[in-house]
Amino acid sequence: GEAQGLQQAQALSKLTTELVMSLRIFALMWFALPRAGGQACTGECAGLRDDDVVLMQLNSRVRGADTHAQRAGRTLYSTNPAESARFVVTYFNNATLVTLPPCDQATRAAVKVQAWGLTMTYVFVKDTTVPGGSFSMDELVLKSNKQVAAVFNGSALWSPWVDNHDGWGIWFLNSTKVLEDKLQVLVYFDPSIIVRFNIPHTTYTIEFEGLVRDAEDPGALSALVQSTGISPDPDLCRANGNPTDDFVGPQLYWRKATFMSSNLTSAGLWSERVLGAMSTTSPYPSPPVEGCEAAMWDDMQNFSLHFVRSGPYEEGMYPPLDAMAEDSEKTFLQEAVKHNHFEQYMYNSLIFEVSSLDPYVKRLQDNGFPFMFAQNGPQYIVFAQIPGNDITIQFRSFHTSGGDPIQLDMCTEAF
């Protein structure tokens, strides 16, 4: 009677929930396909653009960016790669450790995150054998961790170091494990839920964003938010958008990479000319206003690059952002561009996989942007730095039709 009816209702509710999630995932993957004339693009059509196409009528639009550059992961300098990797596997859903071949020159560890048919790889490396700048990466990790810890323990409202983060959908946060281990996190409401944690022994954090209903365990996320409480809002001048019931779509995967930037104009120009990204309006004042944060937001297809300068929070930062960016640029030009040497700053890099390096080499050359063109085993890699910033981008491919790549022969970059 009543018990049987209750069981049927619960079963129907579970089936409905699973069906809705499956439809969301299918819709996300379907609408993410490049389109022209209402048809899925193949062959030459795949390069066509249509700024009127809207992905699931959500925040992330197909903005005419390069559809061939696919984010594939990151390398991050870590003073303890094994521990950094174990941390990510522990608190990420769908993350597994990867066995890497031995590497005599350095220690490293890797994690792969499965994201609805895509595989993203985080490789953590400690290598003191390559040249460094005035600030060693070990020193930068130590300084940044101390300043980020002040934000997480509440003694500071914000630090520019926290601007260095990747943005993932809330589904990928293992809320249950975070709650069980009483992991120190920051929680914001913006108007969705944002949970942020620091990757230990690195200069990067991760943020997870989405609606409670879209968490892998909504109950655990709700309990986490209630237990932690909402962190004080560090944004001094941000104009947030309105809540939307359709916020879920882009939150199912790795959706953005955010960088602290000392030169927003240069960062935006680079991403638009090299990646074909389209500038979009950020929620911060433009042109920049004294006493406010400033940002440049650029959209690619299904991925965004955010460059942020948290000027009001730079006081007391060490090393100063401008000094670090200047040192990184000087080191890259001296070691990588002039002498074809890999250097420590380059270990913090965002990786794109491309079908061919040819168009990217040409765009970099045409615009006078510095880069190092290398071959590491069967793979070709372009290491490029955004001028005026401590930001390195890798393009990886098994094809190039020209140029004279240096033979890198680095096990740390073989994965």
C-alpha positions as CSV (number, residue, x, y, z in Angstrom):
1,G,0.0,0.0,0.0
2,E,1.6,3.2,1.3
3,A,5.1,1.6,1.6
4,Q,4.9,0.3,-2.0
5,G,3.7,3.7,-3.2
6,L,6.6,5.5,-1.4
7,Q,9.1,3.1,-3.0
8,Q,7.7,3.7,-6.4
9,A,7.8,7.4,-5.9
10,Q,11.4,7.3,-4.7
11,A,12.4,5.1,-7.7
12,L,10.6,7.5,-10.1
13,S,12.4,10.5,-8.5
14,K,15.8,8.8,-8.8
15,L,15.1,7.9,-12.5
16,T,13.9,11.5,-13.2
17,T,17.1,12.9,-11.7
18,E,19.3,10.6,-13.7
19,L,17.4,11.4,-16.9
20,V,17.7,15.1,-16.3
21,M,21.5,14.9,-15.7
22,S,22.0,12.7,-18.7
23,L,20.0,15.2,-20.9
24,R,22.1,18.1,-19.5
25,I,25.4,16.3,-20.4
26,F,24.1,15.3,-23.8
27,A,22.9,18.8,-24.5
28,L,26.2,20.3,-23.4
29,M,28.2,18.0,-25.6
30,W,25.8,18.4,-28.6
31,F,25.7,22.2,-28.5
32,A,29.4,22.4,-28.0
33,L,29.9,21.2,-31.6
34,P,30.9,23.9,-34.1
35,R,28.0,24.6,-36.3
36,A,27.1,26.2,-39.6
37,G,23.7,26.4,-41.2
38,G,22.2,24.3,-38.5
39,Q,24.4,21.3,-39.2
40,A,27.3,19.8,-37.2
41,C,30.5,20.9,-38.8
42,T,33.0,18.5,-40.3
43,G,36.1,18.9,-42.5
44,E,36.6,22.5,-43.6
45,C,33.3,23.5,-42.0
46,A,34.8,22.9,-38.6
47,G,36.7,26.2,-38.9
48,L,33.6,28.3,-39.5
49,R,32.3,30.7,-36.9
50,D,28.9,31.9,-35.9
51,D,28.6,34.5,-33.1
52,D,24.9,34.0,-33.0
53,V,25.1,30.5,-31.8
54,V,24.4,30.2,-28.1
55,L,25.5,27.2,-26.1
56,M,22.4,26.0,-24.3
57,Q,21.3,29.6,-23.9
58,L,23.8,30.0,-21.1
59,N,26.6,32.3,-20.1
60,S,29.3,30.6,-22.3
61,R,28.9,31.6,-25.9
62,V,30.6,30.4,-29.1
63,R,32.5,33.7,-29.6
64,G,34.3,32.8,-32.9
65,A,37.4,31.6,-31.2
66,D,39.8,29.0,-32.5
67,T,38.0,25.7,-32.4
68,H,41.2,23.7,-32.9
69,A,43.0,24.6,-29.7
70,Q,41.7,22.3,-27.0
71,R,42.8,22.8,-23.4
72,A,44.5,19.6,-22.3
73,G,45.9,20.4,-18.8
74,R,48.7,22.1,-16.9
75,T,52.1,21.6,-15.7
76,L,52.6,23.2,-12.2
77,Y,55.8,23.6,-10.3
78,S,55.4,21.9,-6.9
79,T,57.9,21.6,-4.1
80,N,56.3,18.2,-3.3
81,P,54.7,16.7,-6.5
82,A,53.5,13.5,-5.0
83,E,51.6,15.3,-2.2
84,S,50.1,17.8,-4.6
85,A,48.9,15.0,-6.9
86,R,47.5,13.0,-4.0
87,F,45.6,16.1,-2.7
88,V,43.9,16.6,-6.1
89,V,42.9,13.0,-6.4
90,T,41.5,13.1,-2.9
91,Y,39.3,16.1,-3.3
92,F,38.4,15.9,-7.0
93,N,35.7,13.6,-8.4
94,N,36.8,11.6,-11.5
95,A,40.5,12.1,-10.8
96,T,43.1,9.3,-10.8
97,L,46.9,9.2,-10.4
98,V,48.9,8.5,-13.5
99,T,52.1,6.4,-13.5
100,L,54.9,8.3,-15.3
101,P,58.2,6.9,-16.6
102,P,61.2,7.6,-14.3
103,C,62.8,11.0,-14.7
104,D,66.3,11.4,-13.3
105,Q,66.5,15.1,-13.5
106,A,63.4,15.9,-11.4
107,T,60.5,14.5,-9.3
108,R,57.0,14.6,-10.8
109,A,53.5,13.2,-10.4
110,A,50.5,13.5,-12.6
111,V,46.7,13.3,-12.3
112,K,44.1,12.8,-15.0
113,V,40.6,14.2,-14.6
114,Q,37.9,12.6,-16.8
115,A,35.5,15.3,-17.9
116,W,32.6,14.0,-19.9
117,G,34.6,12.5,-22.7
118,L,37.6,14.8,-22.3
119,T,40.8,14.0,-20.3
120,M,42.6,16.8,-18.5
121,T,46.1,16.3,-17.1
122,Y,47.8,18.0,-14.2
123,V,51.5,17.3,-14.0
124,F,53.3,18.5,-10.9
125,V,57.1,19.0,-11.3
126,K,60.0,19.8,-9.0
127,D,63.2,20.5,-11.0
128,T,66.1,22.6,-9.7
129,T,68.4,21.6,-12.6
130,V,67.1,24.2,-15.1
131,P,68.0,27.9,-15.0
132,G,65.8,30.2,-12.9
133,G,65.3,33.9,-12.5
134,S,66.0,36.2,-9.6
135,F,63.2,34.4,-7.7
136,S,63.4,30.6,-7.6
137,M,60.2,28.7,-7.9
138,D,60.8,27.1,-4.5
139,E,61.0,30.6,-3.0
140,L,57.8,31.7,-4.9
141,V,55.9,28.6,-3.7
142,L,56.9,29.3,-0.1
143,K,56.0,33.0,-0.3
144,S,52.7,32.4,-2.1
145,N,51.6,29.6,0.3
146,K,52.2,31.9,3.3
147,Q,50.1,34.7,1.7
148,V,47.3,32.4,0.5
149,A,47.1,30.7,3.9
150,A,46.4,34.2,5.4
151,V,43.3,34.4,3.1
152,F,42.1,30.9,4.0
153,N,42.5,31.4,7.8
154,G,40.7,34.7,7.6
155,S,43.5,37.0,8.6
156,A,43.5,38.5,5.1
157,L,40.6,39.2,2.8
158,W,42.4,38.4,-0.5
159,S,45.8,38.0,-2.2
160,P,46.7,38.3,-5.8
161,W,48.1,34.8,-5.6
162,V,44.6,33.5,-5.3
163,D,43.8,35.0,-8.7
164,N,45.9,32.1,-10.1
165,H,43.3,29.4,-10.4
166,D,41.4,27.1,-12.6
167,G,37.6,27.1,-12.6
168,W,35.8,23.8,-12.6
169,G,32.1,22.8,-12.3
170,I,30.8,22.1,-8.9
171,W,30.2,18.4,-9.8
172,F,34.0,17.8,-9.7
173,L,34.3,18.8,-6.0
174,N,34.3,15.8,-3.6
175,S,32.2,17.7,-1.0
176,T,31.9,14.5,1.1
177,K,35.6,14.1,1.5
178,V,36.2,17.9,2.1
179,L,33.6,17.8,4.8
180,E,35.0,14.6,6.4
181,D,38.6,15.9,6.5
182,K,37.5,19.4,7.5
183,L,39.6,20.8,4.7
184,Q,40.1,24.5,4.9
185,V,38.1,26.0,2.0
186,L,36.7,29.4,1.0
187,V,32.9,29.5,0.1
188,Y,31.3,32.3,-1.8
189,F,27.8,33.0,-3.2
190,D,28.2,34.7,-6.6
191,P,25.1,34.1,-7.3
192,S,26.0,30.4,-7.6
193,I,28.0,28.5,-5.0
194,I,31.8,28.9,-5.3
195,V,34.1,26.6,-3.3
196,R,37.9,27.2,-3.5
197,F,40.9,25.3,-2.1
198,N,44.6,25.7,-2.4
199,I,46.7,23.1,-4.1
200,P,49.5,22.5,-1.6
201,H,53.1,23.1,-2.5
202,T,52.1,25.1,-5.7
203,T,51.2,28.7,-6.5
204,Y,47.7,27.8,-7.7
205,T,44.2,27.3,-6.3
206,I,41.1,25.6,-7.7
207,E,37.6,27.0,-7.7
208,F,34.4,24.9,-8.2
209,E,31.3,26.7,-9.2
210,G,27.7,25.8,-9.8
211,L,24.3,25.3,-8.2
212,V,23.8,23.0,-5.2
213,R,21.6,20.7,-7.3
214,D,24.4,20.1,-9.7
215,A,26.9,18.8,-7.2
216,E,27.8,15.2,-7.2
217,D,26.3,15.0,-3.7
218,P,24.0,18.0,-3.2
219,G,23.4,17.1,0.4
220,A,27.1,17.0,1.2
221,L,27.7,20.3,-0.6
222,S,24.8,21.9,1.4
223,A,26.3,20.6,4.6
224,L,29.7,21.9,3.6
225,V,28.4,25.4,3.0
226,Q,26.5,25.4,6.3
227,S,29.5,24.1,8.2
228,T,32.0,26.5,6.6
229,G,29.8,29.5,6.2
230,I,30.0,32.2,3.5
231,S,33.4,33.8,3.3
232,P,33.6,37.6,3.3
233,D,33.3,39.0,-0.3
234,P,36.7,40.3,-1.3
235,D,35.4,42.0,-4.5
236,L,35.4,45.8,-4.0
237,C,33.9,46.9,-7.3
238,R,32.5,43.8,-8.9
239,A,29.0,44.0,-10.5
240,N,27.6,40.5,-10.4
241,G,25.0,39.2,-12.8
242,N,21.6,38.0,-11.9
243,P,20.9,34.4,-10.8
244,T,19.7,32.2,-13.6
245,D,18.0,28.8,-13.4
246,D,20.1,27.7,-16.5
247,F,23.4,28.2,-14.9
248,V,24.4,24.5,-14.8
249,G,25.6,23.8,-18.4
250,P,29.1,25.2,-18.6
251,Q,29.8,24.1,-15.0
252,L,30.0,20.4,-15.9
253,Y,33.7,20.7,-16.9
254,W,36.9,22.8,-16.8
255,R,35.6,26.1,-18.0
256,K,38.3,28.7,-17.3
257,A,41.9,29.5,-16.5
258,T,42.5,32.7,-14.4
259,F,45.8,34.4,-14.0
260,M,47.1,37.3,-11.9
261,S,48.3,39.7,-14.5
262,S,50.5,42.8,-14.3
263,N,49.7,43.9,-17.9
264,L,46.0,43.3,-18.7
265,T,46.2,45.0,-22.1
266,S,49.1,42.8,-23.3
267,A,47.4,39.6,-22.0
268,G,44.1,40.4,-23.8
269,L,45.9,41.3,-27.0
270,W,48.0,38.1,-26.9
271,S,45.0,35.8,-26.4
272,E,43.0,37.5,-29.1
273,R,45.8,37.5,-31.7
274,V,47.2,34.1,-31.0
275,L,44.2,32.1,-29.8
276,G,41.5,34.0,-31.7
277,A,39.8,34.6,-28.4
278,M,37.0,37.2,-28.2
279,S,37.1,39.9,-25.6
280,T,34.0,40.0,-23.4
281,T,32.8,42.4,-20.7
282,S,34.1,41.6,-17.3
283,P,32.2,42.6,-14.1
284,Y,34.9,45.0,-13.1
285,P,35.1,48.7,-14.0
286,S,36.5,49.4,-17.5
287,P,38.6,51.5,-17.9
288,P,40.2,50.5,-14.6
289,V,39.3,52.7,-11.6
290,E,41.8,53.4,-8.8
291,G,41.1,51.4,-5.7
292,C,39.3,48.7,-7.7
293,E,40.2,45.3,-9.2
294,A,40.6,45.2,-13.0
295,A,40.2,42.3,-15.4
296,M,40.3,41.3,-19.0
297,W,38.0,38.4,-19.9
298,D,38.5,36.5,-23.2
299,D,36.3,33.7,-24.5
300,M,37.3,30.8,-26.6
301,Q,34.9,28.1,-27.6
302,N,33.7,26.4,-24.3
303,F,36.7,27.9,-22.4
304,S,37.7,31.3,-21.1
305,L,40.9,33.0,-20.1
306,H,40.6,35.6,-17.3
307,F,43.4,38.0,-16.5
308,V,43.0,39.8,-13.2
309,R,44.8,42.6,-11.4
310,S,43.8,42.8,-7.8
311,G,45.5,46.2,-7.2
312,P,44.0,46.9,-3.8
313,Y,45.5,43.7,-2.4
314,E,49.0,44.1,-3.7
315,E,50.3,46.0,-0.7
316,G,52.7,43.8,1.2
317,M,52.8,41.2,-1.6
318,Y,56.2,39.6,-2.0
319,P,57.7,39.5,-4.5
320,P,55.8,42.4,-6.0
321,L,53.7,41.4,-9.0
322,D,55.4,43.8,-11.4
323,A,58.9,42.7,-10.3
324,M,58.0,39.0,-10.7
325,A,56.4,39.6,-14.1
326,E,59.5,41.5,-15.2
327,D,61.8,38.8,-14.0
328,S,59.8,36.1,-15.6
329,E,59.8,37.9,-19.0
330,K,63.5,38.7,-18.7
331,T,64.3,35.0,-17.9
332,F,62.2,33.7,-20.7
333,L,63.8,36.0,-23.3
334,Q,67.4,35.2,-22.0
335,E,67.1,31.5,-21.5
336,A,64.3,30.2,-23.7
337,V,64.4,32.6,-26.7
338,K,68.1,33.5,-26.8
339,H,69.7,30.2,-25.6
340,N,67.0,27.6,-26.2
341,H,67.1,26.6,-22.5
342,F,64.0,25.5,-20.6
343,E,63.7,27.6,-17.4
344,Q,61.8,27.3,-14.1
345,Y,59.0,29.8,-14.7
346,M,57.9,27.7,-17.7
347,Y,56.8,24.9,-15.4
348,N,53.7,26.9,-14.6
349,S,52.0,26.5,-17.9
350,L,48.6,26.1,-19.5
351,I,48.6,23.4,-22.2
352,F,46.6,23.4,-25.5
353,E,46.6,20.5,-27.9
354,V,46.3,21.5,-31.6
355,S,46.2,19.6,-34.9
356,S,49.2,21.5,-36.2
357,L,51.6,24.1,-34.8
358,D,51.8,26.0,-38.1
359,P,49.1,28.6,-37.6
360,Y,50.3,29.4,-34.0
361,V,53.9,29.8,-35.0
362,K,52.8,32.1,-37.8
363,R,50.6,34.2,-35.5
364,L,53.4,34.5,-32.9
365,Q,55.9,35.5,-35.5
366,D,53.6,37.9,-37.2
367,N,52.9,39.7,-34.0
368,G,56.5,39.6,-32.7
369,F,55.5,37.5,-29.6
370,P,58.4,35.6,-28.0
371,F,58.3,31.8,-28.1
372,M,60.5,28.7,-28.0
373,F,59.9,26.0,-30.7
374,A,60.9,22.5,-29.6
375,Q,60.7,18.8,-30.3
376,N,60.4,16.5,-27.3
377,G,60.4,12.9,-28.5
378,P,57.7,12.5,-31.2
379,Q,55.8,15.6,-30.1
380,Y,56.4,19.2,-31.1
381,I,55.9,22.0,-28.5
382,V,55.7,25.7,-28.7
383,F,56.3,27.5,-25.4
384,A,55.0,31.0,-25.5
385,Q,55.0,33.7,-22.9
386,I,52.5,36.6,-22.7
387,P,54.7,39.7,-22.7
388,G,54.6,41.7,-19.5
389,N,53.2,38.8,-17.5
390,D,54.4,35.7,-15.7
391,I,52.1,33.5,-17.9
392,T,53.4,30.6,-20.1
393,I,51.2,28.8,-22.7
394,Q,52.1,25.5,-24.4
395,F,50.9,24.4,-27.7
396,R,51.4,20.7,-28.4
397,S,51.0,18.8,-31.6
398,F,52.4,15.9,-33.6
399,H,52.5,18.0,-36.7
400,T,54.5,20.9,-38.0
401,S,55.5,21.6,-41.6
402,G,58.3,24.0,-41.1
403,G,60.7,25.6,-38.8
404,D,63.7,24.2,-37.1
405,P,62.7,23.0,-33.6
406,I,65.4,22.5,-31.0
407,Q,65.7,19.0,-29.5
408,L,64.4,19.4,-26.0
409,D,64.9,15.9,-24.7
410,M,63.3,16.6,-21.3
411,C,61.6,13.8,-19.5
412,T,59.7,16.3,-17.3
413,E,57.8,17.4,-20.4
414,A,57.1,13.9,-21.7
415,F,53.6,12.7,-20.7
